[in-house]
Amino acid sequence: MVRLFGRAAFGPRGWLGFALYAIVLGLEFLAVWISVRMISWTKAFYDALEQFDVSAAIAQVWIFAGLVGLWAGTALFGQWFRDKLLLFWRERLTDAAVRTWLHKAAYWRLRPGQSPAAVDNPDQRIAEDCRNFIRLLLVISVDVITNIVALGSYVTILWNLSDFALEFAIFGNDFSIPRYMVWLAFIYVAGSTLITHLLGKPLKGLVFRQERREADFRHALVQIRDNATEIAQAQGEEAERRRLAELFLAIKGNWNRLIGREFVMGLFVKPYYRSILRIPLFFALPAYFARAVTFGGLMQLASAFSSVATTLSWFIFNYREMAEIAAVAQRLDDLFVNAADPAPMPGVPCAIRREHAATRGLDIRGLRLFTPDGRQLAPVPDIVIKPGDRVWISGPSGVGKTTLLSALSGLWRYGEGSIESPGPGMTMLPQVSRVFGESLAAAACYPADPADIPKKRLRAALTRVGLAHRLEELNKPGVETVEGLSMGERQRLAIARLLIHKPASVVLDEATSALDLPAERALMTLIRQELPDATILCVAHRPPDALAPYRKWAIGPHDRLERKTA
């Protein structure tokens, strides 16, 4: 929890957060002062009632109105500054989480099956857990600090008011407890706190699992949205309903255990909460009947005892929030720790030696690739690829061609051998191109900012790849613009990125598989013309004749390859 707070609070402009925090605390301290004044007001008001002093009672009513108005203003401004601080610290923690998650492709390496420390539902951890952590941190820390200060004030008042002893006899022995109201407040709350903790201890684990179950269910709904066409064409509604029902059943089961535990804890906490304002009056009655205090003094004594007991009872009243922040902090800390250094699968070779070539070429020697579960893929023949070479990577499905490309890009770590590559700057075009809901321009310029690309250059690239009919939608925001692109149009859009950025090294991973043969040849010819000096690696099931002359790099058993291409 301390590490998470440090990420949110320290760093550039960190002083602003502490300044806001100081203002929030100052307003909370003012609220404590108002509470102390209300205790004094209680005695004055009830004494005026006991003495039937109308003018004094009316004066106390006006004092009460002033205190209430001051309290309301303090509460409103305190909440405003607290909300500003919440947003400020949440932004910083979220930025730290996003940077850590994207650094060194941790989002890729920590997928299920790629690492023993795979992170489930990172979207929820970054979007919701960052917000909830800061919200709960502010509530808890401000309350704790305020209550410590308030407790000192309340105990001082109670100590001064309890200048009498409780006297009683047991089995003929006389006992006297001086200032018994002070000791009784601590004993009463300490016993209640212990009972609350014993009853609520399982809450943390249940809250942690509930957050995970809820995130799994939301993720499944997002998957349905993202794959709506495929599901509808396969008439998979019933299968999706079954899957969602199973996920919701997990939510239901844990939820029932959670509310059951809250019910058990509530059997004690709810009566305690309702009686905390009345029990002090009963405890103070012996002093009143002994005429040690007046009626107004009785009410003041009960008010002071109630303030002490309520302040000490903060842990009881906020036990659910304590369990929640513990669960949220664990989830966030797991994200930061695992993403900072993604652990590989145990027992699988991670011995690929990587060097940056002095030229823009590739030199592959002794490369053997493995799956994360330790299965060795098809052998990768040694090859030296010079700058400007065009290479057709061929082989049957499933031999590891896409894994080889991931290794060349530096992502895949399971294997042995050496890869000498140009380093950063190799552009990969996958079979399914990445698109964005911001606009067609954002998708075409990815990963660059559309504002940095001349509009003339952007429009020319889209026109040359056959997307002139989409130019009117270029800067139109909305998911429907890019969602309406066919698979072939998405692949044309990816090739437009090559024309815009003109990289020195290009990898085409079945990047034209959705196009007909004439369209594929036209676009391959366009790539060859626009990037004449670029190194091009092309994974395809048919020879990329439009890239000729090219070399062939066969992956996997050649007999299987020949039968497939025959």
N, C-alpha and C positions, 0 to 999 in steps of 0.2 A: 504493500500500500504506500509505503514511503517512496519507493522508486516511481510509482505512478504519479504521486503528488509532485515529485521533483521534475518530471517531464512537463507537467502542466504549469508549474509556478516559476521555474527558473529559466534563464536564457534572456535573449533580447526583449526589452520592454517588460521584463518580469516585475519591475518595480510598480508598474501600473496595477497589476493584480493585487500586490500586497497593499497598495494604497486603497483600493476598493475594499479589500478585506478589513483594513483598519477602520474605514468608515462604517462598514456593517457592524463591526464589534462595538464601535463607539455608540451607535444607535441602540444596540442591544443593551449596553451598559446604562444608557439613559432609560430604557424600559425597566431595568432592574431598579433604578432609583425611583421610578414612578411606583413600582410595586412596594418598595419600602415605605414610600409616602402613603400608599393606600392602607398599609398596616396601621400607621399612626392615625390616619383618618378614621379607621374603623372604631378605635377607642373613643375618639372625640365625638363621633356621630352617635354612637350608642349611649355614651354618657349623657349627651344632650337629650336623647329620648327618655332615658331613665329619670332625668331631672325635669322633664316636660319644659325644657327651655326652647321655645319655638324659634326665636331669633338665631340662637346658636345652631339649631338644626338646619335652618334655611341657609345659613352661611356655609355650613358643611356641604349642603347640596351643591352650592355654587363651586366650592372647592372640588367636589367630586366631578362636576361637569368639566372643569378646567383640566383635571388630571386625565379624564377620559379623552378629551380632545387632543391633549398632548400625546397620549399613548397612541391614538389613531394615526396622528401625523408621523410619529416615530415608526409605527408599523408599516405604513405605506411607503415612506422613503426607504426604510430598511429593506423591504421586499424589492423595490426598484433597483437599488444598488446591488442586492444579492443576485437578481436576475442578470444584471450587466456583468457581474463577476462570473456567474455560471457560464455565460456565453463566451467570455474572454478565455477562461481556463479550458472550457470544452474545445474551443477552436484550436488551442495549442496542443492539447492531448490528442485530438483527432488528427492533427497534422503530423504529430510524432508517430502515431499508429500507422497512418497511411505511408509515410516515408519508410518506416521499418518494414512494412508488409510488401512494399514494392522494391526495396533495396535488394540487390543481387538476386532478383527473381524469386524471392521467398514465397510469393503467392503461387508460383509454379512448383517449387520444390516441396511445399508442404501440403500438396494435394493428397487425398486418401490413396494409399498404395505406393506413394513415392517416398514416404518418410515414416518412421515409427512414431514421430511426434506430430503427425498430421493435425492441422487445426480445422475443426469443424465450424461451419457458419462464420467465417471471418467478417462477412458483411454485417452481421448483427453485432459482433464484438466491436467493430469500429464505429458503426452508426449509433447503436443504442447503448452499449456498455460504457462508452466514453461519456455519453450524456448522463447516464444514471450514476456513474461513479462520481462525477463532479457534483451532481445534484445532492447525492447522499453525503458526500464529503463535506459540503458546505453546511448542510443541515446538522450533521453530527458534530463537526469541529466547532462551529459557532455556538451550538447549544452547550457543548461540553465546557468551552472556555467561559461562556456567559454564566453557566450554572455554578462553576467553581467560584467566580466572583460573587454571584448572588448568594451562594451558600454561606460564604463568610459573613455577608451582611445579615442574612436571616438568622444564622446561629448566634451572632452577637446580640440581635434583638431578643431572641428567645432566651438567651442566657441572662440578660438583664431583667426580663420579665419573670423568670423562674427563680426568684429569690426566696423560695420557700421549699420546705422538704415534705416528702410523702412519708407519713408515719403509719405503721401497721404492726400487728403482732401475729406471730405464727407459733403455735404450740407453746404459748407462754413467753416467747421471746420477742422483745421489742426491736423493731427495725426502723431506721430512718434513712431515706435516700434524698440528699440535698439536690436541688435543681433536677428533679426526676424527669421533667418534661424534655430536657435536652437529651439525656441518655436514652429515654424511651423512643425518641424519634429515630435515632440511629439503629437501635436494636430492632425496632419494628420494620424499618425499611431493609435492613440487612437480611433478616429472615425471609422477607417477601422476595428479595432479589434472588436468593439462593433457590427458592422454590421455583421461581420463573425460569431460571437457567436450567434447572434439571428437567423441567417440562418442555422447554423450547429448544434444547440442544440439537435435536435432529433437523431443525429447520434449515440450516445452512446447506446441507447436502440436498435436501428436497428442493430448495429454491434453485440451486445450481442445475439440477437435472430438469426442472421445469423450464428454465430459460432455454436449455438445449432442445427439449421436445418442441417448444413453441417455434424455435428457429428452424428446426427440421421441417415442420409443417409449412411455414412460410416459404422456405426454399422450394419445396415441392410445388407450391402454387406458382412460384416464379417460373419453374421449369415448364409447367403447362402453358403459361403465357408465351414463353420463348419458343416452344415447339408446337404451337397451336395447329399449324398446317399439317405437320406429320401425324399428329394425334387424330385430327379430323379425318384425314385421308385413310388412316388405318382403322377408323371407327373404334378407337381405343378408349372411349368415354368410360365404359364399365371397368376396364383395367385401371384407369386413373382414379376412378372412384374407390376401387378396392385399396389402392395404394394410399390414398388420402385417408381412408377410413382406418387403416392400420396405424398410420402416423397419429391420427387424432385419438385412437385408442390408447396410445402411449401417453399422450397429453392427459387424457381422462384418468388413467391409472395413477399417474404421479400426482395429479391435481387432487384426487380423492385422498391420497396419503398426506398431501400438504395441508388440506383443509381439516383433515382429521387431527393432525398434530396441532394446528392453530386452535381447533375447538378444545382440545385437551388443555392447552395452555390458557385459553380463554376462560375455562372453568375457574381459574384462580385470578387471572388478570382483570377480567371484567368486573367482578364484585369489588376487587381492590380499587379499581379506577373510580367506581361510583361512590365508594365509601371514604376515600382519602380526604375529602373535604369535610366529612362529618365525624369521623373517628377522633380527630384532635379535640373536638368539643367534649366528647365523652371522657377522654383522658384528662381534660382540664377540670372536669366537674368536682373532683375531690378538693381542689384548691378553692373553688367557688363556695362549696358547702362549708369549708373550713373558714370562710370569710377572709381568705388571704388575698382575694382580688374582688373588685367590683364587677358588676355585670358587663360594663364596657371593657374592663380589664380582662374578663373571661373571654369575650369575643376577640380582643386583641391577641390574647395568649393563644387561642385556638387558631387565629389567622396566621400567627407567626409559626406555630407548630406545623400547620398545613403547608406553609411556604417551604419550610425545611424538608418536610417529608416528600412533598411533590418534587422538589429539586433533586433530592436523593433518589427518587423513584424514576429518574429519567431513563435509566437502563431498562427498567421494567416496561415503561410505556413505549420505548423505541427498540425493543428486542427484535421485532420483525425487520426493521430497517437495518439493524446491525447484521443480521443474518444475510440480508440482501446485499449489502455493500461488501461483505466478506466473499460472497459468491461472485459478484461482479468483478471485484479486484483480482480474484484467482483467475477468472477467464481472461481478463485483460493482460495480466502479468504473464500468463502462459503464451499469449500471442506475442508479446514483446520478446520473451526469452527464446521461444522456438524460432521466431522469424529472424532474430539477430544472428543465429548460427544454426540453420536447418540441419538436423541430424540425418545421416544416410541410413539406409537399411543395414542392420548388422549382418556380417558375414558375406557381403557382396563386394567384389573388388571395386575400389574407387581410386584407380591408379593411372588414370589417363594423364600423360604429361602434355602440357600445353605451352606453346611458345608463339610469340608474334613474329611473323616473317618480315624480313627486311623489305621484301617486295610485296606485291598484292596477291601472291600465289598461295597454293595449298600443298602441303607435303604430309601424306598419311602413311605411317609405317607401323606394322605389327598391331593394328587396331582390332581389339576384340570387345564386343559390346555385350552387356548382360541386362536382363530385365531386373526390376527391383526385387523379385523373389529369387534371384540367383540363376535363372535359366540363361544359357549362352545363346546368343543370336547367331545368324549366319555369318561366316567369316567375311571380313572386309579386305579385299585385295589392296596391296600397297599401290599408291599412285602419287605422282607429282603433277600438279595442275599449275600451269604458268598463267601469269596475268593475260587476260584476253581470250583464254581457252574457253571452248564450249563443250560441256560434258553431259552426255545422256546417262543418267543413273537408272539402270534397268534391273528388273528382278520381280519374281512373283510376289503376290500380296502376302504380307505376314512375315517376310524375312528380316524386316527391320530397317527399311529405307528411311522412313520418317524419323526413327530413332537415330539413325546415322546423321541426318540433318540437324537434329537437336544436339548431337555431340559436336558437330562442326561449329554450331553457333555458340557453344560453351555451356549449354544448359545441362546436357546429359552427363552425369558423372560416374555411372556404373560401367566400368570397363577397364581395359589395359591398353598400352601402346602409346603412341605419340601423335599429336596433331600440331602441325605448324601452320598457322592461319594468319590472315591479315588483321585479325582482331576486330574491334568494333567497326561497324560500317557495312557489314554483310546484311543485305535486305532479303527477308524471307517472305514469299507469297504462298500461303497455304491454300488448300483446296477450297475451304470456306473462308471468304474474306471477312475481316472485321468491319462492321459498320456502326454508326452512332446516331442517336436520335437528335443530336443538336442540329445538324443540317447535313445536306449532301456535300457541301464544301468541306466541312470538318472531316467527313469520311474520306474524301478524296485526298486531302492534305496530310492525313495521319502519317506519322506522329507529330508533324509540324503544326503550328498555329496557322489557321487560314489567313489571319491578318498579315502574316509574314510572306505570303505567296501572292505575287501579282495576279490580279483577276484575269488579265489577258492570257497569262500562261496557264492558269487553271482551266479556263474555258477552252483553250486550244487543245489541252491534253484530253479533256472529256470528249471533245468533238472527234479527235483522231482515233479514239478507241471505240467509237460508235455509240456514244451517249449524248449526242447533240439534242435528242428529244427530251432530255432531262435538264437542260440548262435553265429552264424557267423555274425549276425547283431548287436551284443551286443554294440559295441562302434562306430557303423556307424552313423554319424550325418545326420540329414535331417528329415523333417516331414514325408516323405513317409514311413519311417521305422515303426513308431508307428501308422500312419494312416492306414497302411495295416493290422493291427491286427483286427481280428474279435471280436465280443462282448465276446464270450467265452474265447478267448485268453487274452482279457483285464482283465477278471475276474480271470483267472489263474495268470496273472501278479500281481494282487492285493494280491492274497494269497501268492505269492512268497515274497512279502514285509513282511508278518507275519513271514515267516521262517527266513528272514534276521534279523529282528528287535526283534523278540520274546517278544512282549509286555505282560504285566501282565493282561490286560483287553482288550477284543476284542468285537466289535459289528459288526455283519454281517447283513447288511440291504439288504436282497435278493441278496446277493453277489454271488450266484451260479445259479441265475435264467436262465441264458443263456446256462447252461450245461445240458446234458442229465443225467438221473438218475444214471447210473453207474459211470459217471465221477464225479458227485456231491458227491456220497458216498465215492469215493476214496479220493477226496480232503478233505472232512470233517474228514475222518479217519486220513489223514495226519496231519490236524490241531490238532486233539486230541492227536496224538502221539508226535508231535513236541512241543506242548504247554500243557503238562499234568496238570500244576498247574494254568493255566490261567483261569480267569473268562470270560465266553463266553455267550454273548447275541445274539440270532439268530432270525431275523425276516424272516419268510418264510411262504408260503401258504400251504406247506406240512410238515409233521413232519420230523425233521432232525435226522432220526434214527441212522445215523453214529456217532452222538454226544452222544448217550445214554451211561449212564443214564442222563436224563435231566428233568427239571421241566417245567411246562407249565404256562405261564403268559398270560391270555386271556384278550384282550382289546376290549371293545364294547359289544353290546348285544349278549348273549350266544346263543340265538335261531338262530340269523343270522349266527353266527359262525358255529353251528352244521350243518345247512343246507348247507353251503358252503363246509364243509369238508366231508360231507356224501358221 
